[in-house]
Amino acid sequence: MAASAPTPHATGFPAEGRCGYYVAKKKRFCRMVAAAGRRFCGEHAGAAEEENARKRILCPLDPKHTVYEDQLAKHLRKCNSREKPKPDFFIQDINAGLKDETEIPEQLVPISSLPEEQLEILIKKLKKASEGLNSTLKDQIMSHPALHDALNDPNNGDSATKHLKQQASILGNIEKLKLLGPRRCFVEFGAGKGKLSHWVDIALKDAEEVHFILVEKVPTRFKVDGKHRKKNSVFQRLQIDIQHLCLNRIPVLSRERLPVVGIGKHLCGAATDLALRCLVETYGARREEGNEEPSAKRIKKLNTICLPPKNKAFYIVFLYSQKYH
């Protein structure tokens, strides 16, 4: 039997039609498409001898990409990072927790700069806040059959396996709390490619009237949104910082008053705090006005669903701030 042709990576050449720039940090060639007759993509065109006469500069709107200096004006008119009209659900700093002028970030100082007397007062406040709380947090590592085939795929690398296990555990915990069901809205904070919502959708199978709202503040490549074609599930992606998101003003939630389940994976501590405020203060407050599920029960659910293990401490701090503001 004839041996199969070597892969472009094995031969040290880029794939046909792809950029010839080698990304040393990632130990592979750039995967962007190169224009016909060109060796490099637009981002790496400066590496080509024929392009040396044209200077590329950092985009002033987003320094993560570059642009030809002589085409800057044209680029700024269509750059995905340009400021766009604010949607109705954008309210500046609504989840930032700044209630008055005395709380503005500029007045915050590092703990290391506080005098000894103020440090002692702070320590006493923290001890008082933690009285009666069970500080033993047990890991709830679970799984879900929806990811069985994906988890057992022999082609998975270490990174893919790690993320699949995390997603399976989150789904297992959601199911344990009996939150996988029809007629509800899942809000994924820090959605990225949207893979967590994707697996929740797979787990729900033919559940009716299920909505997904994917919240991400930056444009994302290689999204899995296109895989969702089920008539019973509706996916909506919002490009907005959680800090400014008012759930009450999202049309599907204001119109249909659906129960909301907040989910997230690998949110940083600050984003976790913002997501909790978004759910409890902006959306939760409206539901309490209608005598619906009490906030204490919602918070219990959030503790298990929204937070990856590394962020449990931030959830406790959030409770402290609610009780001992």
Number of C-alpha atoms within 10 A of each C-alpha: 3 4 5 6 8 8 11 12 12 9 9 11 16 20 15 10 17 19 24 25 21 16 11 9 6 8 9 15 19 21 16 16 17 20 13 9 7 17 21 23 22 19 17 19 23 17 15 15 9 11 15 11 9 12 13 21 14 14 18 14 13 12 10 8 12 17 20 19 14 12 10 17 10 11 15 15 11 9 13 13 14 13 9 7 7 10 12 12 16 19 14 13 15 19 23 18 15 12 9 7 8 10 11 12 9 7 8 9 9 6 10 8 8 12 9 10 8 11 14 12 10 14 11 11 13 14 9 12 17 14 9 7 8 7 10 6 9 7 9 12 13 16 19 18 12 18 19 13 9 15 18 10 11 9 10 13 9 8 8 13 17 12 15 20 19 18 23 23 19 28 27 22 20 21 16 11 12 9 17 21 16 16 16 21 23 23 24 24 26 25 25 20 17 24 18 24 24 17 18 22 24 15 19 16 14 15 16 15 15 21 22 22 24 25 22 20 15 14 13 12 8 9 13 14 16 8 8 13 10 13 10 16 20 15 20 12 15 19 15 19 19 28 22 17 28 22 23 21 17 16 12 15 18 13 10 10 15 17 17 21 20 21 25 26 22 17 18 15 16 13 20 25 21 23 27 22 22 24 24 19 18 18 20 23 16 16 19 13 8 8 8 12 12 12 16 10 9 16 18 10 17 20 15 18 22 27 24 19 15 11 19 17 13 17 19 16 15 18 14 16 12 9 9 11 7
